[in-house]
Amino acid sequence: MKPNFCLRLRVFNLNCWDIPYVSKHRADRVKRLGDFLNVESFDLALLEEVWSEQDFQYLRQKLSLTYPAAHYFRSGIIGSGLCVFSKHPFQEIIQHVYTLNGYPYMIHHGDWFCGKAVGLLVLHLSGLVLNVYVTHLHAEYSRQKDIYLAHRVAQAWELAQFIHHTSKTADVVLLCGDLNMHPKDLGCCLLKEWTGLRDAYLETQDFKGSEDGCTMVPMNCYVSQQDLGPFPLGIRIDYVLYKAVSGFCINCKTLRTTTGHDPHNGTPLSDHEALMATLYVRHSPPQQDPSPVQGPPERSSLINVLREAWTELGLGIAQARWWATLAGYVIGLGLIFLALLCILAAGEGAREMAVMLWTPNVGLVLGAGAVYLFHMQEAKGLCRAQSELQHVLGRARETQDLCSEPQLAHSWQQEGRAE
């Protein structure tokens, strides 16, 4: 590879809001998205919420000349909604479905039925190994009372761990998607602190688009004030994150977002704004190593985030166990009531009433049993994530102590000289 090596990557990311029978003007928006991607000819187009496989197949055919490589990530009941179109061939394709993803009985939210996941595609470009990740985390339906916060933090940690363990042989790591988290939210900080990924919006040399880089804005006709909650000017929940390993450096030269309308047509492509980033990968001199060993300040920041995430998962575990205990009591009472109904049915006087109450009581016991099993599984999933955090937190503290010992010894030497 030449010393003056430079690779340019043009990346497109969009949450498409492609929900059959629900999303407005879905067919028209998908058609215009295909036209737009063909005209712009990005290196990579990463899409979320493509919950119609028929629409994916339509885009695949429409984009086949410009983007010969394409993949649709299937999971859950209605699918992860993730897909990727690329000019370059895929060397490897891996998918990981998140352990926790909301509650099946919250049917009106629907996240549990999607099987939210992270998809990984490995590309070889000009001798570089590029790991491309695309994901969509659980939605936040209420900022004030977020019942899914522990699940989203667990997903962020699982995503960070997946990237950490699958990118060891990669030269460049790229993550795009709808994280459903604001930049300073706990899960977002945890993801960036543990993986070392950098935010294209904060790093770019040239930004043009929505104010503060927001990806859900009030100017978009598909966005309601209820969607924005307490942020009437917009929210930033879609990201392009990246990093390079030792020997290479990566920077974002330009970042563009749509601003509530299609750049060509005037009507939005989705209820989210698209992100369009131009990245450059170059050789890095030794003194400009983009992944230096973390010093005490960085370690302290990581430890604080790990500790906060550990606490949040602990609250989620307590809540899950409370629901499991409640369901257990309901099962016990239901079984007692079933025994009483059997006794009544054996007699002559109340047989008809016992038969009438039998079916709803059996349904109650079965329903409570399903709730008990689900929340026990939820508690175990949160415990697993918390245990991993506990281990990493312990190692981070040990490293911080080792780093601080030479400084402490140096300060003692200075004090001794002063005396």
C-alpha positions in Angstrom: 0.0 0.0 0.0 1.4 3.4 -1.0 2.5 5.8 1.8 0.3 8.5 0.3 -2.7 6.2 0.2 -6.1 7.9 0.4 -9.5 6.2 0.2 -12.8 8.2 -0.1 -16.0 6.8 1.1 -19.4 8.4 0.5 -22.0 7.0 2.9 -25.8 7.4 3.0 -28.0 6.6 6.0 -31.8 6.9 6.4 -34.5 5.5 8.6 -37.0 5.0 5.8 -40.3 4.7 7.8 -41.4 2.0 5.5 -44.2 0.3 7.4 -46.9 -1.5 5.3 -50.4 -0.2 5.7 -49.2 2.5 8.2 -46.6 4.8 6.6 -48.0 7.6 4.4 -47.1 7.7 0.7 -44.8 4.6 1.2 -44.7 3.5 -2.4 -44.0 7.0 -3.8 -41.3 7.6 -1.2 -39.6 4.3 -1.9 -39.6 5.0 -5.6 -38.1 8.5 -5.1 -35.5 7.1 -2.7 -34.3 4.7 -5.4 -34.1 7.5 -7.9 -32.1 9.6 -5.5 -29.6 6.8 -4.6 -29.0 6.1 -8.3 -28.3 9.8 -9.0 -26.0 10.3 -6.1 -24.2 7.0 -6.5 -22.9 6.6 -2.9 -20.4 3.9 -2.0 -22.7 2.6 0.7 -26.4 3.2 1.4 -27.6 1.9 4.8 -31.3 1.8 5.5 -33.5 1.2 8.6 -37.2 0.5 8.9 -37.5 -1.2 5.6 -40.2 -3.5 7.0 -41.5 -4.6 3.6 -39.3 -7.2 2.0 -41.2 -6.5 -1.3 -39.9 -2.9 -1.1 -36.4 -4.2 -0.6 -36.6 -6.4 -3.6 -38.0 -3.4 -5.6 -35.0 -1.3 -4.5 -32.6 -4.1 -5.2 -33.7 -4.4 -8.7 -33.9 -0.6 -9.3 -30.4 -0.1 -7.8 -28.7 -3.2 -9.2 -26.5 -1.4 -11.7 -25.3 1.3 -9.3 -25.1 -0.9 -6.2 -24.5 -4.5 -7.3 -24.2 -5.8 -3.7 -27.2 -5.7 -1.4 -28.4 -7.6 1.7 -31.5 -7.6 3.8 -31.2 -8.6 7.5 -34.1 -10.9 8.5 -35.1 -11.4 12.1 -38.1 -11.4 14.5 -41.7 -11.7 13.2 -41.8 -8.7 10.9 -38.1 -8.3 10.4 -35.3 -6.0 11.6 -35.9 -3.5 8.8 -32.2 -3.3 8.1 -30.7 -3.4 4.7 -27.5 -2.3 2.9 -26.7 -1.4 -0.8 -23.1 -1.2 -1.8 -20.9 -0.6 -4.8 -18.4 -3.0 -3.4 -18.8 -6.8 -2.8 -19.3 -8.1 0.7 -16.7 -10.5 2.0 -18.6 -11.5 5.1 -22.1 -10.9 6.4 -23.0 -11.4 10.1 -26.2 -10.5 12.1 -26.7 -10.3 15.8 -30.2 -10.0 17.3 -30.4 -8.1 20.6 -31.3 -10.2 23.7 -33.8 -7.6 25.0 -36.2 -5.6 22.9 -39.2 -4.4 24.7 -42.3 -6.2 25.8 -44.5 -8.5 23.6 -47.7 -7.3 25.3 -47.0 -3.7 24.3 -48.5 -4.4 20.9 -49.1 -0.8 19.9 -45.3 -0.1 20.1 -44.3 -3.2 18.2 -40.6 -3.2 18.8 -40.6 -6.7 20.3 -42.0 -8.1 17.1 -39.3 -6.6 14.9 -36.4 -8.5 16.4 -34.1 -5.4 16.5 -30.6 -6.3 15.5 -27.2 -5.1 14.3 -25.9 -6.2 10.9 -22.2 -6.4 10.0 -20.7 -6.4 6.5 -17.0 -6.8 5.9 -15.6 -5.2 2.8 -12.0 -5.2 1.4 -11.2 -1.9 -0.3 -7.8 -1.1 -1.7 -6.2 -3.4 0.8 -8.2 -2.1 3.7 -10.5 -4.2 5.8 -13.7 -2.2 6.4 -16.3 -3.3 9.0 -19.6 -1.7 8.3 -22.3 -1.9 11.0 -26.0 -0.9 10.6 -28.5 -1.0 13.5 -31.8 0.3 14.9 -32.3 0.3 18.7 -35.5 0.3 20.7 -37.6 3.5 20.3 -38.1 6.0 23.1 -41.8 6.6 23.5 -41.7 8.9 26.5 -38.8 11.1 27.6 -40.3 11.7 31.0 -41.2 8.0 31.8 -39.1 5.8 29.7 -40.0 2.3 30.5 -37.5 1.0 27.9 -34.4 2.8 29.2 -32.8 -0.3 30.7 -33.4 -2.3 27.5 -31.9 0.5 25.4 -28.8 0.7 27.6 -28.5 -3.1 27.4 -28.8 -2.9 23.6 -26.1 -0.2 23.5 -23.8 -2.3 25.6 -24.5 -5.4 23.5 -23.8 -3.3 20.3 -20.6 -2.0 21.8 -19.5 -5.5 22.8 -20.4 -6.8 19.3 -18.3 -4.1 17.6 -15.5 -4.5 20.1 -15.2 -8.3 19.5 -15.8 -8.4 15.7 -13.6 -5.5 14.7 -10.2 -6.7 16.0 -8.9 -7.4 12.5 -10.5 -4.4 10.9 -8.6 -1.3 9.7 -11.7 1.0 9.7 -15.0 0.7 11.6 -18.2 2.4 10.4 -21.5 2.4 12.3 -24.7 3.9 10.9 -28.2 3.7 12.1 -31.1 5.0 14.2 -29.9 4.7 17.8 -33.0 6.3 19.2 -30.7 8.1 21.7 -29.7 11.8 22.0 -26.0 12.4 21.8 -25.5 12.8 25.6 -27.8 9.9 26.6 -26.3 7.2 28.7 -26.4 4.5 26.1 -24.9 6.7 23.5 -22.0 7.7 25.8 -21.5 4.1 26.8 -21.3 3.0 23.1 -18.7 5.7 22.2 -16.6 5.4 25.3 -16.2 1.7 25.1 -15.6 1.4 21.3 -13.8 4.7 20.7 -16.1 5.6 17.8 -16.3 9.3 16.8 -19.4 11.2 15.8 -19.3 12.5 12.2 -21.4 15.5 13.1 -19.0 16.6 15.8 -15.9 15.8 13.7 -16.8 17.0 10.2 -14.9 19.9 8.6 -18.0 21.0 6.7 -21.6 20.6 7.8 -24.8 21.6 6.0 -28.2 20.6 7.0 -30.7 20.8 9.9 -29.9 23.0 12.9 -27.7 21.1 15.4 -27.7 18.1 13.0 -31.2 17.1 14.0 -32.6 14.1 12.2 -36.2 14.6 13.2 -37.3 18.1 12.6 -40.7 20.0 12.8 -40.4 21.2 9.2 -40.9 17.6 8.1 -44.6 17.1 7.3 -44.6 13.5 8.6 -43.3 14.6 12.1 -45.8 15.7 14.8 -45.0 17.6 18.0 -45.8 14.4 19.9 -42.9 12.7 18.1 -40.5 15.5 19.2 -41.8 15.6 22.8 -40.1 18.3 24.9 -37.7 19.2 22.0 -39.8 21.4 19.6 -36.7 22.4 17.5 -35.9 18.8 16.7 -33.8 15.8 17.9 -30.7 14.0 16.7 -31.1 10.3 17.0 -29.5 9.0 13.7 -25.7 8.7 13.5 -22.7 8.1 11.4 -19.9 6.9 13.7 -16.4 5.8 12.8 -12.8 5.0 13.8 -9.6 3.7 12.4 -6.9 1.5 14.0 -3.3 2.2 14.4 -1.6 3.0 11.2 -4.6 4.8 9.7 -6.6 7.9 10.3 -10.1 8.7 9.2 -11.9 12.0 9.0 -15.2 13.3 7.9 -14.7 16.0 5.2 -18.4 16.8 4.7 -21.7 15.9 6.3 -25.1 16.7 4.9 -28.6 16.2 6.1 -31.9 16.7 4.4 -33.9 19.5 6.0 -37.5 18.3 6.1 -37.9 17.7 2.3 -36.4 15.7 -0.5 -33.4 17.5 -2.0 -34.8 17.1 -5.5 -38.6 16.9 -5.1 -39.6 19.0 -2.1 -41.4 16.3 -0.2 -39.7 14.2 2.5 -38.2 10.8 1.8 -39.1 9.8 5.4 -40.1 11.1 8.8 -36.3 11.1 9.6 -33.7 13.1 7.8 -31.1 11.4 5.7 -27.4 11.6 6.6 -24.8 11.9 3.8 -21.1 11.7 4.8 -17.9 11.9 2.9 -15.1 10.1 4.7 -11.4 10.0 3.9 -9.0 7.2 5.1 -5.3 7.9 5.1 -2.1 6.5 6.4 -1.3 7.8 9.9 2.2 8.7 11.0 3.1 7.1 14.4 2.7 10.3 16.3 -0.8 10.7 15.0 -2.0 7.3 16.1 -5.8 7.7 16.2 -6.2 5.1 19.0 -3.8 6.1 21.7 -3.8 4.4 25.1 -6.3 6.0 27.3 -4.9 8.2 30.0 -6.3 8.8 33.5 -8.9 11.5 32.4 -10.3 9.2 29.7 -10.3 6.2 32.1 -12.2 8.3 34.6 -14.9 9.2 32.0 -15.2 5.5 31.0 -15.5 4.4 34.6 -18.3 7.0 35.3 -20.3 5.9 32.3 -19.9 2.2 33.2 -20.9 2.8 36.8 -24.0 4.8 35.6 -25.0 2.0 33.2 -24.5 -0.6 35.8 -26.9 1.3 38.2 -29.5 1.7 35.4 -29.4 -2.0 34.6 -29.8 -2.7 38.3 -33.0 -0.7 38.4 -34.2 -2.6 35.3 -33.5 -5.9 37.1 -35.5 -4.9 40.2 -38.4 -3.9 38.0 -38.3 -7.1 36.0 -38.2 -9.2 39.2 -41.1 -7.2 40.7 -43.3 -8.1 37.6 -42.2 -11.7 37.8 -43.1 -11.9 41.5 -46.5 -10.3 40.8 -47.2 -12.8 38.0 -46.1 -15.6 40.3 -48.7 -14.5 42.9 -51.4 -14.4 40.2 -50.5 -17.9 39.1 -50.7 -19.2 42.7 -54.1 -17.6 43.3 -55.3 -18.8 39.9 -54.3 -22.4 40.7 -56.1 -22.2 44.1 -59.2 -20.8 42.4 -59.0 -23.6 39.8 -58.9 -26.2 42.6 -62.0 -24.6 44.2 -63.8 -24.7 40.8 -63.0 -28.4 40.5 -64.6 -29.0 43.9 -67.7 -27.0 43.0 -68.0 -28.8 39.6 -68.0 -32.1 41.5 -71.1 -31.0 43.4 -74.6 -30.5 42.1 -75.4 -26.9 43.1 -72.8 -24.7 41.4 -71.6 -26.9 38.6 -72.8 -24.5 35.8 -71.1 -21.5 37.4 -67.9 -23.5 37.9 -67.9 -24.5 34.2 -68.4 -20.9 33.2 -65.5 -19.6 35.3 -63.1 -22.4 34.3 -62.1 -21.1 30.9 -61.3 -17.4 31.9 -59.4 -18.7 35.0 -57.3 -21.0 32.9 -56.6 -18.1 30.5 -55.6 -16.0 33.5 -53.2 -18.6 34.7 -51.6 -19.2 31.3 -51.3 -15.4 30.7 -49.7 -14.9 34.1 -47.4 -17.8 33.3 -46.3 -16.2 30.1 -45.7 -12.8 31.9 -43.7 -14.6 34.6 -41.5 -16.5 32.1 -40.9 -13.3 30.0 -39.9 -11.1 32.9 -37.6 -13.8 34.4 -35.9 -14.0 31.0 -35.7 -10.2 31.0 -34.1 -10.2 34.4 -31.5 -12.8 33.3 -30.7 -10.7 30.2 -30.2 -7.6 32.3 -28.1 -9.5 34.8 -25.9 -10.8 32.1 -25.2 -7.3 30.8 -24.7 -6.0 34.3 -22.2 -8.8 35.1 -20.2 -7.9 31.9 -20.2 -4.3 32.9 -19.1 -5.2 36.4 -16.1 -7.1 35.0 -15.1 -4.3 32.6 -15.6 -1.7 35.4 -13.2 -3.7 37.7 -10.6 -3.9 35.0 -10.9 -0.2 34.2 -10.4 0.7 37.9 -7.3 -1.6 38.0 -5.9 0.1 34.9 -6.6 3.6 36.4 -4.8 2.7 39.6 -1.8 1.4 37.7 -1.7 4.6 35.6 -2.0 6.8 38.7 0.8 5.1 40.7 3.7 6.6 38.7 2.1 10.0 39.0 1.6 9.5 42.7 5.2 8.4 43.2 6.4 11.4 41.2 4.4 13.8 43.4 5.9 12.1 46.6 9.4 12.6 45.1 8.6 16.3 44.5 7.4 16.7 48.1 10.5 15.0 49.4 12.8 17.4 47.5 10.8 20.4 48.8 11.4 19.3 52.4 
